Amino acid sequence: MVEMGHKIKQDANKVPRMDIPAINACASYSYGYTTVHRRLAKARAQQAGRLDVTEEDVAVTAIEACRAYLRDLEQNAAHQKSKRPQA
């Protein structure tokens, strides 16, 4: 798990700097590039008319999944905060 988290952080060099917090946050929870990420990357490549899937394709897919996960966490936290009674 640690090695795969390290791989995600290494791939941070391939994406815009604004994505680095998402990568770091998700690397501790992620088991790395799962079969799901690879399947999604393959489907995207096929839609783009390519037959090959690069590691960069898989990395971008994993990073996007992490960003979506963090966005969901933020939305849930905001929703929970709004449900608390004000003193």
Phi and psi restraints in degrees (range 20) as a CNS / XPLOR table:
assign (resid 1 and name C) (resid 2 and name N)
       (resid 2 and name CA) (resid 2 and name C) 1.0 -63.2 20.0 2
assign (resid 2 and name N) (resid 2 and name CA)
       (resid 2 and name C) (resid 3 and name N) 1.0 -42.3 20.0 2
assign (resid 2 and name C) (resid 3 and name N)
       (resid 3 and name CA) (resid 3 and name C) 1.0 -61.6 20.0 2
assign (resid 3 and name N) (resid 3 and name CA)
       (resid 3 and name C) (resid 4 and name N) 1.0 -40.4 20.0 2
assign (resid 3 and name C) (resid 4 and name N)
       (resid 4 and name CA) (resid 4 and name C) 1.0 -71.0 20.0 2
assign (resid 4 and name N) (resid 4 and name CA)
       (resid 4 and name C) (resid 5 and name N) 1.0 -37.9 20.0 2
assign (resid 4 and name C) (resid 5 and name N)
       (resid 5 and name CA) (resid 5 and name C) 1.0 -61.3 20.0 2
assign (resid 5 and name N) (resid 5 and name CA)
       (resid 5 and name C) (resid 6 and name N) 1.0 -38.9 20.0 2
assign (resid 5 and name C) (resid 6 and name N)
       (resid 6 and name CA) (resid 6 and name C) 1.0 -64.0 20.0 2
assign (resid 6 and name N) (resid 6 and name CA)
       (resid 6 and name C) (resid 7 and name N) 1.0 -38.1 20.0 2
assign (resid 6 and name C) (resid 7 and name N)
       (resid 7 and name CA) (resid 7 and name C) 1.0 -62.6 20.0 2
assign (resid 7 and name N) (resid 7 and name CA)
       (resid 7 and name C) (resid 8 and name N) 1.0 -40.6 20.0 2
assign (resid 7 and name C) (resid 8 and name N)
       (resid 8 and name CA) (resid 8 and name C) 1.0 -62.2 20.0 2
assign (resid 8 and name N) (resid 8 and name CA)
       (resid 8 and name C) (resid 9 and name N) 1.0 -43.6 20.0 2
assign (resid 8 and name C) (resid 9 and name N)
       (resid 9 and name CA) (resid 9 and name C) 1.0 -65.9 20.0 2
assign (resid 9 and name N) (resid 9 and name CA)
       (resid 9 and name C) (resid 10 and name N) 1.0 -35.8 20.0 2
assign (resid 9 and name C) (resid 10 and name N)
       (resid 10 and name CA) (resid 10 and name C) 1.0 -62.8 20.0 2
assign (resid 10 and name N) (resid 10 and name CA)
       (resid 10 and name C) (resid 11 and name N) 1.0 -38.7 20.0 2
assign (resid 10 and name C) (resid 11 and name N)
       (resid 11 and name CA) (resid 11 and name C) 1.0 -72.4 20.0 2
assign (resid 11 and name N) (resid 11 and name CA)
       (resid 11 and name C) (resid 12 and name N) 1.0 -7.0 20.0 2
assign (resid 11 and name C) (resid 12 and name N)
       (resid 12 and name CA) (resid 12 and name C) 1.0 -60.8 20.0 2
assign (resid 12 and name N) (resid 12 and name CA)
       (resid 12 and name C) (resid 13 and name N) 1.0 -25.8 20.0 2
assign (resid 12 and name C) (resid 13 and name N)
       (resid 13 and name CA) (resid 13 and name C) 1.0 -67.7 20.0 2
assign (resid 13 and name N) (resid 13 and name CA)
       (resid 13 and name C) (resid 14 and name N) 1.0 -13.6 20.0 2
assign (resid 13 and name C) (resid 14 and name N)
       (resid 14 and name CA) (resid 14 and name C) 1.0 -95.1 20.0 2
assign (resid 14 and name N) (resid 14 and name CA)
       (resid 14 and name C) (resid 15 and name N) 1.0 -2.2 20.0 2
assign (resid 14 and name C) (resid 15 and name N)
       (resid 15 and name CA) (resid 15 and name C) 1.0 -125.4 20.0 2
assign (resid 15 and name N) (resid 15 and name CA)
       (resid 15 and name C) (resid 16 and name N) 1.0 163.2 20.0 2
assign (resid 15 and name C) (resid 16 and name N)
       (resid 16 and name CA) (resid 16 and name C) 1.0 -58.0 20.0 2
assign (resid 16 and name N) (resid 16 and name CA)
       (resid 16 and name C) (resid 17 and name N) 1.0 150.9 20.0 2
assign (resid 16 and name C) (resid 17 and name N)
       (resid 17 and name CA) (resid 17 and name C) 1.0 -59.8 20.0 2
assign (resid 17 and name N) (resid 17 and name CA)
       (resid 17 and name C) (resid 18 and name N) 1.0 -28.7 20.0 2
assign (resid 17 and name C) (resid 18 and name N)
       (resid 18 and name CA) (resid 18 and name C) 1.0 -64.8 20.0 2
assign (resid 18 and name N) (resid 18 and name CA)
       (resid 18 and name C) (resid 19 and name N) 1.0 -17.3 20.0 2
assign (resid 18 and name C) (resid 19 and name N)
       (resid 19 and name CA) (resid 19 and name C) 1.0 -86.5 20.0 2
assign (resid 19 and name N) (resid 19 and name CA)
       (resid 19 and name C) (resid 20 and name N) 1.0 -9.0 20.0 2
assign (resid 19 and name C) (resid 20 and name N)
       (resid 20 and name CA) (resid 20 and name C) 1.0 -59.1 20.0 2
assign (resid 20 and name N) (resid 20 and name CA)
       (resid 20 and name C) (resid 21 and name N) 1.0 -45.3 20.0 2
assign (resid 20 and name C) (resid 21 and name N)
       (resid 21 and name CA) (resid 21 and name C) 1.0 -58.9 20.0 2
assign (resid 21 and name N) (resid 21 and name CA)
       (resid 21 and name C) (resid 22 and name N) 1.0 -38.4 20.0 2
assign (resid 21 and name C) (resid 22 and name N)
       (resid 22 and name CA) (resid 22 and name C) 1.0 -64.2 20.0 2
assign (resid 22 and name N) (resid 22 and name CA)
       (resid 22 and name C) (resid 23 and name N) 1.0 -41.1 20.0 2
assign (resid 22 and name C) (resid 23 and name N)
       (resid 23 and name CA) (resid 23 and name C) 1.0 -65.5 20.0 2
assign (resid 23 and name N) (resid 23 and name CA)
       (resid 23 and name C) (resid 24 and name N) 1.0 -46.4 20.0 2
assign (resid 23 and name C) (resid 24 and name N)
       (resid 24 and name CA) (resid 24 and name C) 1.0 -63.3 20.0 2
assign (resid 24 and name N) (resid 24 and name CA)
       (resid 24 and name C) (resid 25 and name N) 1.0 -40.6 20.0 2
assign (resid 24 and name C) (resid 25 and name N)
       (resid 25 and name CA) (resid 25 and name C) 1.0 -66.6 20.0 2
assign (resid 25 and name N) (resid 25 and name CA)
       (resid 25 and name C) (resid 26 and name N) 1.0 -40.2 20.0 2
assign (resid 25 and name C) (resid 26 and name N)
       (resid 26 and name CA) (resid 26 and name C) 1.0 -80.6 20.0 2
assign (resid 26 and name N) (resid 26 and name CA)
       (resid 26 and name C) (resid 27 and name N) 1.0 -25.2 20.0 2
assign (resid 26 and name C) (resid 27 and name N)
       (resid 27 and name CA) (resid 27 and name C) 1.0 -61.2 20.0 2
assign (resid 27 and name N) (resid 27 and name CA)
       (resid 27 and name C) (resid 28 and name N) 1.0 -32.0 20.0 2
assign (resid 27 and name C) (resid 28 and name N)
       (resid 28 and name CA) (resid 28 and name C) 1.0 -74.7 20.0 2
assign (resid 28 and name N) (resid 28 and name CA)
       (resid 28 and name C) (resid 29 and name N) 1.0 -21.8 20.0 2
assign (resid 28 and name C) (resid 29 and name N)
       (resid 29 and name CA) (resid 29 and name C) 1.0 -100.3 20.0 2
assign (resid 29 and name N) (resid 29 and name CA)
       (resid 29 and name C) (resid 30 and name N) 1.0 -20.5 20.0 2
assign (resid 29 and name C) (resid 30 and name N)
       (resid 30 and name CA) (resid 30 and name C) 1.0 -84.2 20.0 2
assign (resid 30 and name N) (resid 30 and name CA)
       (resid 30 and name C) (resid 31 and name N) 1.0 148.6 20.0 2
assign (resid 30 and name C) (resid 31 and name N)
       (resid 31 and name CA) (resid 31 and name C) 1.0 -94.8 20.0 2
assign (resid 31 and name N) (resid 31 and name CA)
       (resid 31 and name C) (resid 32 and name N) 1.0 17.2 20.0 2
assign (resid 31 and name C) (resid 32 and name N)
       (resid 32 and name CA) (resid 32 and name C) 1.0 93.2 20.0 2
assign (resid 32 and name N) (resid 32 and name CA)
       (resid 32 and name C) (resid 33 and name N) 1.0 -154.7 20.0 2
assign (resid 32 and name C) (resid 33 and name N)
       (resid 33 and name CA) (resid 33 and name C) 1.0 -81.9 20.0 2
assign (resid 33 and name N) (resid 33 and name CA)
       (resid 33 and name C) (resid 34 and name N) 1.0 104.9 20.0 2
assign (resid 33 and name C) (resid 34 and name N)
       (resid 34 and name CA) (resid 34 and name C) 1.0 -81.6 20.0 2
assign (resid 34 and name N) (resid 34 and name CA)
       (resid 34 and name C) (resid 35 and name N) 1.0 171.9 20.0 2
assign (resid 34 and name C) (resid 35 and name N)
       (resid 35 and name CA) (resid 35 and name C) 1.0 -58.9 20.0 2
assign (resid 35 and name N) (resid 35 and name CA)
       (resid 35 and name C) (resid 36 and name N) 1.0 -34.9 20.0 2
assign (resid 35 and name C) (resid 36 and name N)
       (resid 36 and name CA) (resid 36 and name C) 1.0 -62.4 20.0 2
assign (resid 36 and name N) (resid 36 and name CA)
       (resid 36 and name C) (resid 37 and name N) 1.0 -45.1 20.0 2
assign (resid 36 and name C) (resid 37 and name N)
       (resid 37 and name CA) (resid 37 and name C) 1.0 -61.0 20.0 2
assign (resid 37 and name N) (resid 37 and name CA)
       (resid 37 and name C) (resid 38 and name N) 1.0 -41.8 20.0 2
assign (resid 37 and name C) (resid 38 and name N)
       (resid 38 and name CA) (resid 38 and name C) 1.0 -65.3 20.0 2
assign (resid 38 and name N) (resid 38 and name CA)
       (resid 38 and name C) (resid 39 and name N) 1.0 -40.5 20.0 2
assign (resid 38 and name C) (resid 39 and name N)
       (resid 39 and name CA) (resid 39 and name C) 1.0 -65.7 20.0 2
assign (resid 39 and name N) (resid 39 and name CA)
       (resid 39 and name C) (resid 40 and name N) 1.0 -42.2 20.0 2
assign (resid 39 and name C) (resid 40 and name N)
       (resid 40 and name CA) (resid 40 and name C) 1.0 -63.2 20.0 2
assign (resid 40 and name N) (resid 40 and name CA)
       (resid 40 and name C) (resid 41 and name N) 1.0 -42.8 20.0 2
assign (resid 40 and name C) (resid 41 and name N)
       (resid 41 and name CA) (resid 41 and name C) 1.0 -63.2 20.0 2
assign (resid 41 and name N) (resid 41 and name CA)
       (resid 41 and name C) (resid 42 and name N) 1.0 -39.5 20.0 2
assign (resid 41 and name C) (resid 42 and name N)
       (resid 42 and name CA) (resid 42 and name C) 1.0 -64.7 20.0 2
assign (resid 42 and name N) (resid 42 and name CA)
       (resid 42 and name C) (resid 43 and name N) 1.0 -43.2 20.0 2
assign (resid 42 and name C) (resid 43 and name N)
       (resid 43 and name CA) (resid 43 and name C) 1.0 -63.2 20.0 2
assign (resid 43 and name N) (resid 43 and name CA)
       (resid 43 and name C) (resid 44 and name N) 1.0 -41.6 20.0 2
assign (resid 43 and name C) (resid 44 and name N)
       (resid 44 and name CA) (resid 44 and name C) 1.0 -64.3 20.0 2
assign (resid 44 and name N) (resid 44 and name CA)
       (resid 44 and name C) (resid 45 and name N) 1.0 -42.2 20.0 2
assign (resid 44 and name C) (resid 45 and name N)
       (resid 45 and name CA) (resid 45 and name C) 1.0 -62.8 20.0 2
assign (resid 45 and name N) (resid 45 and name CA)
       (resid 45 and name C) (resid 46 and name N) 1.0 -41.7 20.0 2
assign (resid 45 and name C) (resid 46 and name N)
       (resid 46 and name CA) (resid 46 and name C) 1.0 -65.1 20.0 2
assign (resid 46 and name N) (resid 46 and name CA)
       (resid 46 and name C) (resid 47 and name N) 1.0 -39.1 20.0 2
assign (resid 46 and name C) (resid 47 and name N)
       (resid 47 and name CA) (resid 47 and name C) 1.0 -63.9 20.0 2
assign (resid 47 and name N) (resid 47 and name CA)
       (resid 47 and name C) (resid 48 and name N) 1.0 -31.1 20.0 2
assign (resid 47 and name C) (resid 48 and name N)
       (resid 48 and name CA) (resid 48 and name C) 1.0 -83.7 20.0 2
assign (resid 48 and name N) (resid 48 and name CA)
       (resid 48 and name C) (resid 49 and name N) 1.0 0.3 20.0 2
assign (resid 48 and name C) (resid 49 and name N)
       (resid 49 and name CA) (resid 49 and name C) 1.0 85.3 20.0 2
assign (resid 49 and name N) (resid 49 and name CA)
       (resid 49 and name C) (resid 50 and name N) 1.0 17.1 20.0 2
assign (resid 49 and name C) (resid 50 and name N)
       (resid 50 and name CA) (resid 50 and name C) 1.0 -108.0 20.0 2
assign (resid 50 and name N) (resid 50 and name CA)
       (resid 50 and name C) (resid 51 and name N) 1.0 145.3 20.0 2
assign (resid 50 and name C) (resid 51 and name N)
       (resid 51 and name CA) (resid 51 and name C) 1.0 -95.5 20.0 2
assign (resid 51 and name N) (resid 51 and name CA)
       (resid 51 and name C) (resid 52 and name N) 1.0 -22.1 20.0 2
assign (resid 51 and name C) (resid 52 and name N)
       (resid 52 and name CA) (resid 52 and name C) 1.0 -96.9 20.0 2
assign (resid 52 and name N) (resid 52 and name CA)
       (resid 52 and name C) (resid 53 and name N) 1.0 150.5 20.0 2
assign (resid 52 and name C) (resid 53 and name N)
       (resid 53 and name CA) (resid 53 and name C) 1.0 -120.0 20.0 2
assign (resid 53 and name N) (resid 53 and name CA)
       (resid 53 and name C) (resid 54 and name N) 1.0 122.6 20.0 2
assign (resid 53 and name C) (resid 54 and name N)
       (resid 54 and name CA) (resid 54 and name C) 1.0 -92.0 20.0 2
assign (resid 54 and name N) (resid 54 and name CA)
       (resid 54 and name C) (resid 55 and name N) 1.0 163.8 20.0 2
assign (resid 54 and name C) (resid 55 and name N)
       (resid 55 and name CA) (resid 55 and name C) 1.0 -62.9 20.0 2
assign (resid 55 and name N) (resid 55 and name CA)
       (resid 55 and name C) (resid 56 and name N) 1.0 -31.4 20.0 2
assign (resid 55 and name C) (resid 56 and name N)
       (resid 56 and name CA) (resid 56 and name C) 1.0 -64.8 20.0 2
assign (resid 56 and name N) (resid 56 and name CA)
       (resid 56 and name C) (resid 57 and name N) 1.0 -39.1 20.0 2
assign (resid 56 and name C) (resid 57 and name N)
       (resid 57 and name CA) (resid 57 and name C) 1.0 -58.6 20.0 2
assign (resid 57 and name N) (resid 57 and name CA)
       (resid 57 and name C) (resid 58 and name N) 1.0 -44.4 20.0 2
assign (resid 57 and name C) (resid 58 and name N)
       (resid 58 and name CA) (resid 58 and name C) 1.0 -67.7 20.0 2
assign (resid 58 and name N) (resid 58 and name CA)
       (resid 58 and name C) (resid 59 and name N) 1.0 -40.8 20.0 2
assign (resid 58 and name C) (resid 59 and name N)
       (resid 59 and name CA) (resid 59 and name C) 1.0 -61.8 20.0 2
assign (resid 59 and name N) (resid 59 and name CA)
       (resid 59 and name C) (resid 60 and name N) 1.0 -45.4 20.0 2
assign (resid 59 and name C) (resid 60 and name N)
       (resid 60 and name CA) (resid 60 and name C) 1.0 -62.4 20.0 2
assign (resid 60 and name N) (resid 60 and name CA)
       (resid 60 and name C) (resid 61 and name N) 1.0 -41.4 20.0 2
assign (resid 60 and name C) (resid 61 and name N)
       (resid 61 and name CA) (resid 61 and name C) 1.0 -62.1 20.0 2
assign (resid 61 and name N) (resid 61 and name CA)
       (resid 61 and name C) (resid 62 and name N) 1.0 -44.2 20.0 2
assign (resid 61 and name C) (resid 62 and name N)
       (resid 62 and name CA) (resid 62 and name C) 1.0 -64.7 20.0 2
assign (resid 62 and name N) (resid 62 and name CA)
       (resid 62 and name C) (resid 63 and name N) 1.0 -41.0 20.0 2
assign (resid 62 and name C) (resid 63 and name N)
       (resid 63 and name CA) (resid 63 and name C) 1.0 -64.9 20.0 2
assign (resid 63 and name N) (resid 63 and name CA)
       (resid 63 and name C) (resid 64 and name N) 1.0 -42.8 20.0 2
assign (resid 63 and name C) (resid 64 and name N)
       (resid 64 and name CA) (resid 64 and name C) 1.0 -62.3 20.0 2
assign (resid 64 and name N) (resid 64 and name CA)
       (resid 64 and name C) (resid 65 and name N) 1.0 -38.3 20.0 2
assign (resid 64 and name C) (resid 65 and name N)
       (resid 65 and name CA) (resid 65 and name C) 1.0 -64.4 20.0 2
assign (resid 65 and name N) (resid 65 and name CA)
       (resid 65 and name C) (resid 66 and name N) 1.0 -40.2 20.0 2
assign (resid 65 and name C) (resid 66 and name N)
       (resid 66 and name CA) (resid 66 and name C) 1.0 -65.0 20.0 2
assign (resid 66 and name N) (resid 66 and name CA)
       (resid 66 and name C) (resid 67 and name N) 1.0 -42.1 20.0 2
assign (resid 66 and name C) (resid 67 and name N)
       (resid 67 and name CA) (resid 67 and name C) 1.0 -63.0 20.0 2
assign (resid 67 and name N) (resid 67 and name CA)
       (resid 67 and name C) (resid 68 and name N) 1.0 -40.3 20.0 2
assign (resid 67 and name C) (resid 68 and name N)
       (resid 68 and name CA) (resid 68 and name C) 1.0 -64.7 20.0 2
assign (resid 68 and name N) (resid 68 and name CA)
       (resid 68 and name C) (resid 69 and name N) 1.0 -39.6 20.0 2
assign (resid 68 and name C) (resid 69 and name N)
       (resid 69 and name CA) (resid 69 and name C) 1.0 -62.2 20.0 2
assign (resid 69 and name N) (resid 69 and name CA)
       (resid 69 and name C) (resid 70 and name N) 1.0 -45.7 20.0 2
assign (resid 69 and name C) (resid 70 and name N)
       (resid 70 and name CA) (resid 70 and name C) 1.0 -64.5 20.0 2
assign (resid 70 and name N) (resid 70 and name CA)
       (resid 70 and name C) (resid 71 and name N) 1.0 -39.3 20.0 2
assign (resid 70 and name C) (resid 71 and name N)
       (resid 71 and name CA) (resid 71 and name C) 1.0 -62.0 20.0 2
assign (resid 71 and name N) (resid 71 and name CA)
       (resid 71 and name C) (resid 72 and name N) 1.0 -42.1 20.0 2
assign (resid 71 and name C) (resid 72 and name N)
       (resid 72 and name CA) (resid 72 and name C) 1.0 -63.0 20.0 2
assign (resid 72 and name N) (resid 72 and name CA)
       (resid 72 and name C) (resid 73 and name N) 1.0 -41.6 20.0 2
assign (resid 72 and name C) (resid 73 and name N)
       (resid 73 and name CA) (resid 73 and name C) 1.0 -60.9 20.0 2
assign (resid 73 and name N) (resid 73 and name CA)
       (resid 73 and name C) (resid 74 and name N) 1.0 -43.2 20.0 2
assign (resid 73 and name C) (resid 74 and name N)
       (resid 74 and name CA) (resid 74 and name C) 1.0 -64.0 20.0 2
assign (resid 74 and name N) (resid 74 and name CA)
       (resid 74 and name C) (resid 75 and name N) 1.0 -42.3 20.0 2
assign (resid 74 and name C) (resid 75 and name N)
       (resid 75 and name CA) (resid 75 and name C) 1.0 -65.2 20.0 2
assign (resid 75 and name N) (resid 75 and name CA)
       (resid 75 and name C) (resid 76 and name N) 1.0 -41.7 20.0 2
assign (resid 75 and name C) (resid 76 and name N)
       (resid 76 and name CA) (resid 76 and name C) 1.0 -64.6 20.0 2
assign (resid 76 and name N) (resid 76 and name CA)
       (resid 76 and name C) (resid 77 and name N) 1.0 -40.2 20.0 2
assign (resid 76 and name C) (resid 77 and name N)
       (resid 77 and name CA) (resid 77 and name C) 1.0 -64.4 20.0 2
assign (resid 77 and name N) (resid 77 and name CA)
       (resid 77 and name C) (resid 78 and name N) 1.0 -41.9 20.0 2
assign (resid 77 and name C) (resid 78 and name N)
       (resid 78 and name CA) (resid 78 and name C) 1.0 -65.3 20.0 2
assign (resid 78 and name N) (resid 78 and name CA)
       (resid 78 and name C) (resid 79 and name N) 1.0 -39.6 20.0 2
assign (resid 78 and name C) (resid 79 and name N)
       (resid 79 and name CA) (resid 79 and name C) 1.0 -65.5 20.0 2
assign (resid 79 and name N) (resid 79 and name CA)
       (resid 79 and name C) (resid 80 and name N) 1.0 -43.9 20.0 2
assign (resid 79 and name C) (resid 80 and name N)
       (resid 80 and name CA) (resid 80 and name C) 1.0 -63.8 20.0 2
assign (resid 80 and name N) (resid 80 and name CA)
       (resid 80 and name C) (resid 81 and name N) 1.0 -38.9 20.0 2
assign (resid 80 and name C) (resid 81 and name N)
       (resid 81 and name CA) (resid 81 and name C) 1.0 -65.3 20.0 2
assign (resid 81 and name N) (resid 81 and name CA)
       (resid 81 and name C) (resid 82 and name N) 1.0 -38.2 20.0 2
assign (resid 81 and name C) (resid 82 and name N)
       (resid 82 and name CA) (resid 82 and name C) 1.0 -71.3 20.0 2
assign (resid 82 and name N) (resid 82 and name CA)
       (resid 82 and name C) (resid 83 and name N) 1.0 -21.7 20.0 2
assign (resid 82 and name C) (resid 83 and name N)
       (resid 83 and name CA) (resid 83 and name C) 1.0 -82.8 20.0 2
assign (resid 83 and name N) (resid 83 and name CA)
       (resid 83 and name C) (resid 84 and name N) 1.0 -16.4 20.0 2
assign (resid 83 and name C) (resid 84 and name N)
       (resid 84 and name CA) (resid 84 and name C) 1.0 -70.5 20.0 2
assign (resid 84 and name N) (resid 84 and name CA)
       (resid 84 and name C) (resid 85 and name N) 1.0 139.3 20.0 2
assign (resid 84 and name C) (resid 85 and name N)
       (resid 85 and name CA) (resid 85 and name C) 1.0 -69.6 20.0 2
assign (resid 85 and name N) (resid 85 and name CA)
       (resid 85 and name C) (resid 86 and name N) 1.0 139.7 20.0 2
assign (resid 85 and name C) (resid 86 and name N)
       (resid 86 and name CA) (resid 86 and name C) 1.0 -85.2 20.0 2
assign (resid 86 and name N) (resid 86 and name CA)
       (resid 86 and name C) (resid 87 and name N) 1.0 135.1 20.0 2
